[in-house]
């Protein structure tokens, strides 16, 4: 573009940069701006070539049309307006700003003091004004052509009750896989490679939940310490895939990944961070939203708007209560569904999105809007039902249509298998799908996302190998990360050559995994737990972009046994609807012989009574599932029938004789399917009703009923 181009008036919609085949329309919301300049750059984003004032403003949207412009054009904005931090206004035209609707990124953010709207070190702090141009070190946006040949791509649309989620990191999943080409490792193309897809298919998961892939930046303090924001919870661009995850540098790579996962029968769920941005508090950089319209995009302290309300622990809170901010979030979500074909979202610190601007005593309408949206209502929506603000724990309070991470499941199952007293009542509630949390809202077990481990915290291996966190590699004097993890190292801290301890650790991992897969609700696995991946006791590896976080693929015999065991129990869950019911247990008779749909059993073979539940030092429980009288329908409306199952759990260190119940006649029998006391979980044999089965210490057993009730 050698001659100076001329902008036509253009249109206020759609927001962002939209190519129509003849030119590009630019539209940017800013209620504070007095003038907005569109800045054009060379293809590499290194040299600014033109500054063009957007000629029109309609309803606080600045817009202009650049004829003959084509995809690939690199651009940014400069917003002229008031710089009055004490009034909540922080426009600074000396700072190049990223388009909130940017679909692709060019270059990198190279940290220096020029990225801050004020003079760092000035006695007036953020009340001062920095006039240095930061464009040479700033990330830029690029215009895209959204055309892509999706062919016969179809979303799997796996029912919630059949879903098994695998939480993974795009980079960490393939970085160390020897069969993935080196140039593809750590990228979307690497994830879509045959070795990774084959692993996911063999394991049997139905959905992969990806840690943030929307464009984020590495925190300056991490970069200066030689670290990175590995997890990616530091968003700056809500439409563009993170450049580091694209081996080709093109957004089509993400689409190819989704297409390949769909062909493998696997849904794609994105972990999205709309609760805060990378701009931090009042002392943070001016990269986008802050310089465009600070008071609109962020929640500010009412009587001191220089400061930010922070319910996220990251310095600021995105203001989803503002109509244009809500529009940005909804437009972003629809883009990922319609253009990128993703199948759902997990909302980080979701409560922050529900906080109304004027009051914190009620939940705002954010999720009610999502579940009424014709595009978003058809995908999976998952809330992390808490934030760090006052009253921020809202487990069970989200509306129907939205699933929730269930941390009570995590804590109860960990405490039970750790051997804590007084856990039986909570254990029963969690195994049964947490009706105490969700039934009153008219929802079913599948609203609860059951998990034992996630990216934030110990891996499964470390959960049974450490009594203390070991986060020294994060360079915070081991002060970061939670101290309350309900862990038990089985007798030694960290790795050990003690064979007895290693046998117990492997068994405890099998106990936890089997409990998860045989509980009602939706199971979520942490990538690497199937390989007994260790982070050496680091329970907050957010900044560890290295082999500490990357999955190990050079598995030994013990790791292979764990992988085979998990594959086996996922298949068991898939084969038997009794283990993944769509409705809560009623505890009522469902068979002619008055057998209930669920019976909680004492080791003596009788139904648990009130006194049994109150026995604080009890650590053994049985669960009978009446599958032959299952009253549910499948997706085609056909009655579902299954076998009867008996799940026995023993968290005592010693063996417990468990009397198998008689349910039909004295000749009924139970066939063993699984026993975690075996190093591969395998178990065979038939046990007669009324007989005693010796349940080994720290073990779980699954049996099914061979006899038929009369």
ZIKASUL-V90622 format. One record per helix or strand of 3 or more residues. SS is the DSSP state (a for helix, b for strand). FROM is the first residue (numbers start at 1). LEN is the number of residues. Records with the same first field share a line. If there is no record, write none. Layout:
SS = FROM-LEN / FROM-LEN
This chain:
b = 16-4 / 23-7 / 33-9 / 48-6 / 56-3 / 61-7 / 74-8 / 104-3 / 140-3 / 164-5 / 207-4 / 267-6 / 304-5 / 344-4 / 380-4 / 403-4 / 448-4 / 522-5 / 598-4 / 620-6 / 645-6 / 656-4 / 669-7 / 686-3 / 692-4 / 699-7
a = 85-3 / 113-3 / 125-3 / 135-3 / 160-3 / 170-5 / 182-3 / 188-4 / 194-10 / 220-5 / 243-3 / 252-12 / 289-9 / 323-16 / 350-5 / 366-5 / 376-3 / 407-12 / 424-8 / 435-7 / 445-3 / 460-4 / 472-3 / 499-19 / 529-3 / 557-19 / 577-3 / 610-4
